[in-house]
Amino acid sequence: MAIHNKSHNNHALMSLNKMRKEESLKNKTSSDFEMPAEIKLLHSISDCGVFLKQLPDKSIQLICIDPPYNLELAGWDIYENYIEWASKWIYEAYRVLSDNGSMVIFGGIQFRDAKSGDLLDIIQYIRKNTKFKLVNTIIWHYKNGMSAHRFFANRHEEAIWLVKSNDYYFDLDSVRVPYSEEDLKVALRDKRLNPETTRKGKNPTNVWEIGRLNGNSKERVGHPTQKPVAIIERFIKALSYPGATVLDFFAGSGTVGRVCINEGRNCLMCDSDNKSLEYFAKHISLMEELGQNTQYRKVENIQDFLNIIQKEILQMKKGQSNRLTMQQKEGQGPVTIFHKDAQIHDAEVGNTSLFVKKQLEYEFPMLTFRYRKDLSKKEINEALKRVDKYLGQTLFVESASIKPDGGIIEVQDDDGNWRVVVVSEAKHQGKDIENIKAGKLVGKNNNQDLMAAGNAIERAYKNVNEIANFMLSENYFPYILFLEGSNFLTQNVIVTRPDGRKVTLVYNDGMLNRLDRLTAANYGMPINTNLCENRFVKCNGATIMLQAASIYTKGEGGHWDAKDMIEVMMDVARTSLKMLGKDLFNQLIKK
C-alpha cells in the first residue's frame, strides 16, 4: 500500500495537534472521558521512518514500542549503526507526541558485542540529544526463563517511560493493585495513608511481576518477542485516556492494537514485516474465544484516520460543556478548596474558552490563534519594561504565574508577535439560594439564612491587575468576568424553604452583595457590557488610560449556560480583532 506524505502539510489536519495540547490532563482520570462509540485502527506494513513523517506534530497521546535490540536474531534485528538508525525514529517520536503524552520503550541491557544496540545506548542518546524527561524505568520481573551456567540467569527486562513536560497524563487509579483483605485492614490502620486512596488499591511500583509468555501460552500468536497483554494493558490504561490515539511503529505481534480495542483507544500500528498482519489476526481470534469485544473500524490510510479523529474531536467539543456539567454535578469534578458549584463554573468557563478558540479559527482561517493556561510574572515584568525601563524591576519568585480560570486566547500579528484576544475568569460565590432551598441554616450558631459575603472579587482582581500590567501598551483590554452565586445578584430574589417559609435576598444588602466592590475596582463601569476598548480620561492636564474589565453576572442567581458565554466571549474577541486591525491587515487580505 502506497502512503503519500500529504497530511503533514495539510492545514486542516495540522489543527489536530492544537486540539489536545491545550487542555491540561494532569489531574484527570479515565472517568473524565467517555468511551468512544467506535475504535479506529490502522495497521500499515511500511518502514517506520516513512510512516512517522506522515503524522502531524503533537498528534499522539501514547507511543508504546518494542524496537529491535540488534541481537542478530533475524534480518529485522540487524543494524550496523544501531544508534544512528534509532536517532531518526526518536526525533520523529518526539515531534508527533503531544505535550501531555508519554512514550514507552522496551529494551534490553546487553552489550557483550560492541555492535549491539541496547537500552543503555538509547537512554544515553536521549539524555544528551533530546528534551525528553525520564519518569520511570520499569523492571519487568518474571520467574520463568532460560537456565544459565556461565552467568546468573536473567529474570527481568526493562522499559523506560519518557515524557515531554511535567503536565503529562497519568491515571494511577486505573492500574492500582487490590490489597488482600488482611493487608487492607493493616493499611487502613496506617494514619499516614489516605483511607479513600487506600481502598482503591496500592501503587504497582516500578517492579512488575508478570509472567513471560512460554510456548504453551494461550496468548501466543507466533512472534518471537511478543509481550504479555498484562504489561501493555497497564501502560495503555495509565498513560492514555479513552478515545486517545496510541502509536506503535514496531507493531510486531500487534499486542498494542489488541489492548487498544479492548480499552477504547484508537490505534496506529506500523511494521516492516508482512507477518505482523497475520499475528494481529490471531489476536482477534483469541479475543473472540475469550468473549471480548473485537469491533473496530479498519482505516486504510493515515489521511483518512486523521480526518476521522479530527471530525470526532470537533463534535466532542460542541457538546463538551453539557457533558462536563453533568459529570461534575455527579461528583467527578476537580477537587479543590472550592465548593462543587464553583468547580463546575470554573471548568465550564475553561472549556468554553477552548471552544471559542476553535470558533475563531473557523471564522478567521487566515489568522493563527493559540491558547495559554497561564502567564508568567517574568513575562509581565518584561512587558512593563518595554513601556518604561523603570517598571517591572522586581521579580521575587521566578516561577510565579497568573492562571485565569478560562485561560488566555492570543492571535499572531503581522510581525509574528502574540497579542491577547480574550482572557476569561470564573467566579462563583454565595450559596445562600442553595442553602435556603435545602433548609440549611448557617452562621456561628446555625440560626441564619444568609452567610457573610466572601472575597472572590479580591482574588479576581489580582489577576485583572496583573494582566492589565501585561497589556499596558495596548489600547484595549479584553478581560471578562463571568459571575454567578447569591453574592453577585442585581435584583431581589425570593427563595422558599422546605418548610414553606419565604426568604428574600436583597441584592444591595451589604452583608450579601459584592458587586459594590467589583464596580468600584472597575471604575464604576456598568455590569454586562463589552468594555474591551479602554477608556481615556483627562486628569490634571494628563490623559489616563483606564483598563476596565467586562463584567457579566447571573443577577437572578442562576447558572451560566455555555451558549451564552460563547456569545459574550466571541463579542469581546471580535472587538479585540477590530482594535488590532492594522496589525493583522496583511494576513486578513491574504488570499
C-alpha positions, 0 to 999 in steps of 0.5 A: 500500500502506497502512503503519500506524505500529504497530511503533514502539510495539510492545514486542516489536519495540522489543527489536530495537534492544537486540539489536545495540547491545550487542555491540561490532563494532569489531574484527570482520570479515565472517568473524565472521558467517555468511551468512544462509540467506535475504535479506529485502527490502522495497521500499515506494513511500511518502514517506520521512518516513512510512516512517522513523517506522515503524522502531524506534530503533537498528534499522539497521546501514547507511543508504546514500542518494542524496537529491535535490540540488534541481537542478530536474531533475524534480518529485522534485528540487524543494524550496523549503526544501531544508534544512528538508525534509532536517532531518526525514529526518536526525533520523529517520536518526539515531534508527533507526541503531544505535550501531555503524552508519554512514550514507552520503550522496551529494551534490553541491557546487553552489550557483550558485542560492541555492535549491539544496540541496547537500552543503555545506548538509547537512554544515553542518546536521549539524555544528551540529544533530546528534551525528553524527561525520564519518569520511570524505568520499569523492571519487568520481573518474571520467574520463568526463563532460560537456565544459565551456567556461565552467568546468573540467569536473567529474570527481568527486562526493562522499559523506560517511560519518557515524557515531554513536560511535567503536565503529562497524563497519568491515571494511577487509579486505573492500574492500582493493585487490590490489597488482600483483605488482611493487608487492607485492614493493616493499611487502613490502620496506617494514619499516614495513608489516605483511607479513600486512596487506600481502598482503591488499591496500592501503587504497582511500583516500578517492579512488575511481576508478570509472567513471560509468555512460554510456548504453551501460552494461550496468548501466543500468536507466533512472534518471537518477542511478543509481550504479555497483554498484562504489561501493555494493558497497564501502560495503555490504561495509565498513560492514555485516556479513552478515545486517545490515539496510541502509536506503535511503529514496531507493531510486531505481534500487534499486542498494542492494537489488541489492548487498544480495542479492548480499552477504547483507544484508537490505534496506529500500528506500523511494521516492516514485516508482512507477518505482523498482519497475520499475528494481529489476526490471531489476536482477534481470534483469541479475543473472540474465544475469550468473549471480548469485544473485537469491533473496530473500524479498519482505516486504510490510510493515515489521511483518512484516520486523521480526518476521522479523529479530527471530525470526532474531536470537533463534535466532542467539543460542541457538546463538551460543556453539557457533558462536563456539567453533568459529570461534575454535578455527579461528583467527578469534578476537580477537587479543590478548596472550592465548593462543587458549584464553583468547580463546575463554573470554573471548568465550564468557563475553561472549556468554553474558552477552548471552544471559542478558540476553535470558533475563531479559527473557523471564522478567521482561517487566515489568522493563527490563534493559540491558547495559554493556561497561564502567564508568567510574572517574568513575562509581565515584568518584561512587558512593563519594561518595554513601556518604561525601563523603570517598571517591572524591576522586581521579580521575587519568585521566578516561577510565579504565574497568573492562571485565569480560570478560562485561560488566555486566547492570543492571535499572531500579528503581522510581525509574528508577535502574540497579542491577547484576544480574550482572557476569561475568569470564573467566579462563583460565590454565595450559596445562600439560594442553595442553602435556603432551598435545602433548609440549611441554616448557617452562621456561628450558631446555625440560626441564619439564612444568609452567610457573610459575603466572601472575597472572590472579587479580591482574588479576581482582581489580582489577576485583572491587575496583573494582566492589565500590567501585561497589556499596558501598551495596548489600547484595549483590554479584553478581560471578562468576568463571568459571575454567578452565586447569591453574592453577585445578584442585581435584583431581589430574589425570593427563595422558599424553604422546605418548610414553606417559609419565604426568604428574600435576598436583597441584592444591595444588602451589604452583608450579601452583595459584592458587586459594590466592590467589583464596580468600584475596582472597575471604575464604576463601569456598568455590569454586562457590557463589552468594555474591551476598548479602554477608556481615556480620561483627562486628569490634571492636564494628563490623559489616563488610560483606564483598563476596565474589565467586562463584567457579566453576572447571573443577577437572578442567581442562576447558572451560566449556560455555555451558549451564552458565554460563547456569545459574550466571549466571541463579542469581546474577541471580535472587538479585540480583532477590530482594535488590532486591525492594522496589525493583522491587515496583511494576513486578513487580505491574504488570499 
